[in-house]
Amino acid sequence: MLKTGGISLDVRLNNQRVMVALDVQSREEALVLAKALQGSGCWLKVGLELYSYTGPMMIQELKALGFPIFLDLKLHDIPTTVERAIRGFVQCGADMINVHCSGGYDMMARAGNAVREEGSKLKSIPKVIGVTVLTSMSETQFRQEMGVQRNLGEHVVELAVLAEQAGLDGVVASAKEATDIRKSTKADFLIVTPGIRPAWSEAQDQARVLTPSEALDAGSSYLVIGRPITRSEDPRQALERLWT
Ligand code: C5P
């Protein structure tokens, strides 16, 4: 079997679709995990937790170890503020950045344009995607607390279509919604899905989970996986076990 970096090409290709959520609170913990995963081909996801403790330098340090970085800060503000802030995140070197779709068409369009403009100056244009509805939100909360009348699945698909029209590269959604999003958007539209649990791991606080293979079959482009890998005694082995 063809091997690259000590792992088979098939495993490496699958790993390139995994974004490991580095939900830790220090540079040291993040680097221990990154070094354990180095050479696997996976992405690293820097979210609010790690970013709030370490700041933008962390992104550059992780990139220097060879990882593509998804900066998951879920921007949600008026279009001008998002546009101006997102230019700074492009300069940090992130390869993927996100905003909330519920910020509306104008906010998404301006975010997308700013990312492309800023990225082309640096000769590296990050992907910009929209968060549809958080996977932590239940159908009941969605209707009762948010007061939205249509069902959650339909709302997610509508937001994904709006994100595509606004020029975003894709969305974050539950893998359970990926099949319907795929039917309504162009073939290369990215669907990034958290809430993934291998059969051998615990669901923890994720309510509606799919296995990695189920999520890929449903149409996910990238799988966001945190604790099954980062809380494992051997994160590298846990990453490889996703596909067994
Ligand atoms: O540890 P676990 O695999 O549950 O990590 C999930 C990661 O995905 C966390 O970083 C969380 O912020 C993120 N996420 C999520 N649901 C969303 C968007 C992001 O769980 N809708």
Boltz pocket constraint, residues with backbone or C-beta under 6 A from the ligand:
constraints:
  - pocket:
      binder: B
      contacts: [[A, 21], [A, 23], [A, 47], [A, 133], [A, 134], [A, 135], [A, 136], [A, 172], [A, 173], [A, 194], [A, 195], [A, 196], [A, 203], [A, 206], [A, 224], [A, 225], [A, 226], [A, 227], [A, 228]]
      max_distance: 6.0
